[in-house]
Amino acid sequence: MTRKAFVAAGALVALGLAASGSAAAESKHYKFNVIVHDGSTSFYAPVINGMNIACAQIGAECKFLGPPNGSDIPAEVDLIENAINSGIDAVIMDIPDEKAMQKVTAEADAKNVGVYFIGTAYPKTKYGSIGQDFYTAGKSEGNQIVKYLPDGGKIAIVTCCAGNVPLGLRAKGAMDAVTATGKFQIVGPTVISTDETQAYGAIESLYQANSDLKGIFGTDAMTSIIGRFIQKNGLKGKVMGGGFDLVPATISAIKSGDLQFTTGQNPFLWGYLAVHQMWLLKEHGVQPINVDSGADTVDASRAGNVDPQFH
């Protein structure tokens, strides 16, 4: 099934569930938890919105959880284990660490807790997922870089998190796309942190060491900090910027011209479709499937139409 077909099917399911949700809730009351590796970022706002809407439709009790102080895989594992031991019916998780994933899925299986992945897919496992094809999304970013810097030059790639496989794939896709032109010199990928103050300082140090940069481009929600750096240092028009995720600060920076573009991944669908997939698994035994949530490029022509609760 194609992504478009599945999204259309999801909409039809939602319509049916909206009509029968109260009846389903009377027969069975499910408990689903959505647990992520970073509970501090506004990136997950549309995920939460999608979760809430879907859970209301099926009459499920749902919680969103994540470490409060930035990306923290061990803390996420603790949250997942506590949720599994509390008697939930399914756990929906964004866990970008394969060893940690293997640990918690074994515990979930032992207690008949459903598992679905958002953001980070593990296609060689039996579990379904929704998220980007990260390498392809990275190539989409690279094509945007070439668009805004057709003559090439020195650029920097920055990323929030060391060892994060999905972000590494995005970086590789972007670098492969610009390298293919033969016009670019690439600095990085440079790790800048999920802490905004530390990220700003890292970008500042990077630019001081490479004042001939033509552009700085991110792999994640910290793209907003690139925009802040360009704005505070009066670099609009001199240094291009872009990256990933549709957090409000990034959209504002695109509107002001401090960033040129960002790449969304339809996170509302992560929360919405994941909940329905777990309901179908628990209620009807329908096995979850993998869904590509796409690479949604937003530039100045679209920034005014972005709703942060749904993008």
C-alpha positions as CSV (number, residue, x, y, z in Angstrom):
1,M,0.0,0.0,0.0
2,T,1.4,3.4,-0.9
3,R,1.7,6.2,1.7
4,K,-1.1,8.2,0.0
5,A,-3.4,5.2,0.0
6,F,-2.7,4.4,3.6
7,V,-3.3,8.0,4.7
8,A,-6.6,7.9,2.8
9,A,-7.4,4.6,4.4
10,G,-6.5,6.1,7.8
11,A,-8.9,8.9,7.2
12,L,-11.7,6.4,6.4
13,V,-10.9,4.5,9.5
14,A,-11.1,7.7,11.6
15,L,-14.5,8.5,10.2
16,G,-15.7,5.0,11.1
17,L,-14.2,5.1,14.5
18,A,-15.6,8.5,15.2
19,A,-19.1,7.0,14.8
20,S,-18.4,3.9,16.7
21,G,-15.8,5.1,19.2
22,S,-18.2,5.2,22.2
23,A,-19.4,1.6,21.6
24,A,-15.8,0.4,21.3
25,A,-14.9,2.3,24.5
26,E,-17.7,0.5,26.4
27,S,-16.4,-2.9,25.4
28,K,-12.7,-2.4,25.9
29,H,-10.7,0.5,27.4
30,Y,-7.2,0.5,26.1
31,K,-4.1,2.3,27.6
32,F,-1.5,3.5,25.2
33,N,1.7,5.4,25.9
34,V,3.7,7.4,23.5
35,I,7.3,7.7,24.8
36,V,10.1,9.6,23.1
37,H,13.8,10.2,23.7
38,D,13.5,14.0,24.2
39,G,10.4,15.4,26.1
40,S,11.7,19.0,26.0
41,T,11.4,19.9,22.3
42,S,8.4,21.5,20.7
43,F,8.8,19.2,17.8
44,Y,6.5,16.7,19.4
45,A,3.5,19.1,19.7
46,P,1.8,17.8,16.6
47,V,2.6,14.2,17.7
48,I,0.7,14.9,20.9
49,N,-2.1,16.5,19.0
50,G,-2.5,13.5,16.7
51,M,-2.3,11.1,19.7
52,N,-5.0,13.0,21.6
53,I,-7.4,13.2,18.6
54,A,-7.0,9.5,17.8
55,C,-7.3,8.4,21.4
56,A,-10.5,10.4,21.8
57,Q,-11.9,8.7,18.7
58,I,-11.4,5.2,20.1
59,G,-12.0,6.0,23.8
60,A,-8.4,5.1,24.8
61,E,-6.4,6.4,27.7
62,C,-3.2,7.8,26.4
63,K,-0.1,9.5,27.8
64,F,2.8,11.2,26.2
65,L,6.2,10.9,28.0
66,G,9.8,11.9,27.5
67,P,12.9,12.9,29.4
68,P,12.5,16.5,30.5
69,N,16.1,17.7,29.9
70,G,16.9,16.9,26.3
71,S,17.7,13.6,24.5
72,D,18.3,10.9,27.0
73,I,18.1,7.3,25.9
74,P,18.7,5.7,29.3
75,A,15.9,7.9,30.8
76,E,13.6,6.9,28.0
77,V,14.3,3.2,28.6
78,D,13.3,3.7,32.3
79,L,10.0,5.4,31.2
80,I,9.3,2.6,28.8
81,E,10.0,-0.1,31.3
82,N,7.8,1.6,33.9
83,A,5.0,1.9,31.4
84,I,5.2,-1.8,30.4
85,N,5.2,-2.8,34.1
86,S,2.2,-0.5,34.8
87,G,-0.1,-2.7,32.6
88,I,-0.5,-0.6,29.4
89,D,-1.8,-2.3,26.3
90,A,0.7,-0.8,23.8
91,V,3.8,1.5,23.7
92,I,4.5,3.8,20.8
93,M,8.2,4.9,20.9
94,D,10.8,7.1,19.2
95,I,14.0,5.4,20.4
96,P,17.0,6.0,18.1
97,D,19.2,3.3,19.7
98,E,19.1,-0.3,18.5
99,K,20.4,-1.9,21.6
100,A,17.9,0.0,23.8
101,M,15.2,-0.9,21.3
102,Q,16.0,-4.6,21.6
103,K,15.9,-4.5,25.4
104,V,12.5,-2.8,25.7
105,T,10.8,-4.7,22.9
106,A,11.8,-8.0,24.6
107,E,10.2,-6.8,27.8
108,A,7.1,-5.6,25.9
109,D,6.7,-9.0,24.1
110,A,7.0,-10.8,27.4
111,K,4.0,-9.0,28.8
112,N,1.9,-8.9,25.5
113,V,2.3,-5.2,25.1
114,G,1.9,-3.9,21.6
115,V,4.9,-2.0,20.1
116,Y,5.0,0.6,17.3
117,F,7.8,2.9,16.3
118,I,7.6,6.5,15.3
119,G,10.5,8.5,13.9
120,T,13.0,5.7,14.0
121,A,12.1,2.6,12.0
122,Y,13.6,-0.9,12.5
123,P,12.5,-2.6,9.3
124,K,14.2,-5.9,10.1
125,T,11.9,-6.4,13.1
126,K,8.3,-7.5,13.2
127,Y,7.1,-4.2,14.5
128,G,5.5,-1.5,12.3
129,S,6.6,2.1,12.1
130,I,5.9,5.5,10.7
131,G,8.6,8.0,9.8
132,Q,10.8,9.4,7.1
133,D,13.1,7.6,4.7
134,F,16.0,9.5,6.3
135,Y,18.5,9.2,3.5
136,T,16.0,10.3,0.9
137,A,14.9,13.2,3.1
138,G,18.6,14.2,3.4
139,K,18.9,14.2,-0.4
140,S,15.9,16.5,-0.5
141,E,17.6,18.9,1.9
142,G,20.8,18.7,-0.3
143,N,18.7,19.6,-3.4
144,Q,17.5,22.7,-1.6
145,I,21.0,23.6,-0.6
146,V,22.0,23.4,-4.3
147,K,18.9,25.5,-5.2
148,Y,19.9,28.3,-2.9
149,L,23.6,28.1,-3.5
150,P,23.8,27.2,-7.2
151,D,27.5,28.3,-7.4
152,G,28.5,26.1,-4.5
153,G,31.0,27.1,-1.8
154,K,31.9,26.1,1.7
155,I,28.9,24.9,3.8
156,A,28.5,23.4,7.3
157,I,26.3,20.5,8.3
158,V,25.3,20.5,12.0
159,T,23.5,17.9,14.1
160,C,22.2,17.8,17.6
161,C,23.2,14.3,18.6
162,A,26.2,12.2,18.2
163,G,25.6,8.6,17.1
164,N,22.0,9.2,16.1
165,V,21.5,6.9,13.1
166,P,18.5,8.6,11.5
167,L,20.2,12.0,11.7
168,G,23.4,10.5,10.3
169,L,21.4,9.2,7.3
170,R,20.0,12.7,6.7
171,A,23.4,14.2,6.9
172,K,24.8,11.6,4.4
173,G,21.9,12.2,2.0
174,A,22.4,16.0,2.1
175,M,26.2,15.6,1.6
176,D,25.8,13.1,-1.2
177,A,23.5,15.5,-3.0
178,V,25.7,18.5,-2.8
179,T,28.9,16.5,-3.4
180,A,27.5,15.2,-6.7
181,T,27.6,18.8,-8.1
182,G,31.4,19.1,-7.5
183,K,30.9,22.6,-6.3
184,F,30.9,22.3,-2.5
185,Q,33.3,22.0,0.4
186,I,31.6,20.5,3.5
187,V,32.5,21.2,7.1
188,G,31.1,18.6,9.5
189,P,28.7,17.1,10.4
190,T,29.4,19.0,13.6
191,V,27.6,18.0,16.8
192,I,26.0,21.0,18.5
193,S,23.8,19.6,21.3
194,T,20.1,19.6,22.1
195,D,20.6,22.4,24.6
196,E,19.8,25.7,22.9
197,T,22.6,27.7,24.6
198,Q,25.2,25.1,23.9
199,A,24.0,24.7,20.3
200,Y,24.2,28.4,19.7
201,G,27.7,28.5,21.1
202,A,28.8,25.6,19.0
203,I,27.4,27.3,15.8
204,E,29.1,30.5,16.8
205,S,32.5,28.7,17.3
206,L,32.0,26.9,14.0
207,Y,31.4,30.2,12.1
208,Q,34.3,31.9,13.8
209,A,36.6,29.2,12.6
210,N,35.0,29.2,9.1
211,S,34.0,32.8,8.4
212,D,33.8,32.0,4.6
213,L,30.8,29.7,5.1
214,K,28.1,30.3,2.5
215,G,25.5,28.2,4.4
216,I,24.8,26.3,7.7
217,F,22.3,23.5,7.5
218,G,20.8,21.2,10.2
219,T,19.5,17.7,10.4
220,D,16.9,18.2,13.2
221,A,14.8,20.6,15.2
222,M,17.9,22.5,16.3
223,T,17.7,24.1,12.8
224,S,15.9,27.0,14.6
225,I,19.2,27.9,16.3
226,I,20.9,28.3,13.0
227,G,18.2,30.9,12.2
228,R,18.8,32.6,15.5
229,F,22.5,32.8,14.9
230,I,22.1,34.3,11.4
231,Q,19.6,36.8,12.7
232,K,21.6,38.0,15.7
233,N,24.8,38.4,13.7
234,G,23.2,40.2,10.7
235,L,24.1,37.4,8.3
236,K,20.8,37.3,6.4
237,G,21.6,37.2,2.7
238,K,25.2,36.4,3.3
239,V,24.8,33.0,4.9
240,M,22.0,30.6,3.8
241,G,20.3,28.4,6.4
242,G,17.9,25.5,6.5
243,G,17.4,22.0,7.8
244,F,14.6,20.0,9.4
245,D,11.4,20.1,11.3
246,L,8.6,22.7,11.5
247,V,9.0,24.0,15.0
248,P,7.6,27.5,15.4
249,A,11.0,29.2,15.8
250,T,12.2,27.7,12.5
251,I,9.0,28.8,10.7
252,S,9.5,32.3,12.1
253,A,13.0,32.4,10.8
254,I,11.9,31.4,7.3
255,K,9.3,34.2,7.4
256,S,12.0,36.7,8.4
257,G,14.4,35.5,5.7
258,D,17.0,34.3,8.2
259,L,16.4,30.7,7.0
260,Q,15.5,29.7,3.5
261,F,13.8,26.3,4.1
262,T,13.1,23.4,6.4
263,T,12.0,19.8,5.8
264,G,9.0,18.5,7.7
265,Q,8.1,14.8,8.3
266,N,4.3,15.1,9.1
267,P,4.7,14.3,12.8
268,F,0.9,14.7,13.4
269,L,0.5,11.4,11.5
270,W,3.0,9.8,13.8
271,G,0.7,10.2,16.8
272,Y,-2.6,9.8,14.9
273,L,-1.9,6.7,12.8
274,A,0.3,5.0,15.4
275,V,-2.6,5.0,17.9
276,H,-5.0,3.6,15.3
277,Q,-2.5,0.9,14.3
278,M,-2.2,-0.2,17.9
279,W,-6.0,-0.2,18.3
280,L,-6.4,-2.3,15.2
281,L,-3.7,-4.7,16.6
282,K,-5.3,-5.1,20.0
283,E,-9.0,-5.0,18.9
284,H,-8.8,-7.0,15.6
285,G,-5.4,-8.6,15.4
286,V,-4.4,-6.5,12.4
287,Q,-0.6,-6.4,12.2
288,P,1.0,-3.0,12.0
289,I,2.6,-1.8,8.8
290,N,5.4,0.6,7.9
291,V,4.5,4.0,6.6
292,D,6.8,6.6,5.0
293,S,5.6,10.0,6.4
294,G,7.5,11.9,3.6
295,A,9.8,14.9,3.3
296,D,7.7,18.1,3.3
297,T,9.8,21.1,2.1
298,V,8.6,24.4,3.5
299,D,10.0,27.7,2.2
300,A,8.9,31.3,2.4
301,S,6.1,30.6,0.0
302,R,4.5,28.1,2.4
303,A,5.6,29.2,5.8
304,G,2.5,31.3,6.4
305,N,0.2,28.3,6.1
306,V,1.9,26.0,8.6
307,D,-0.2,25.1,11.6
308,P,2.2,23.9,14.4
309,Q,-0.5,21.6,15.8
310,F,-0.7,19.6,12.6
311,H,2.8,20.0,11.0
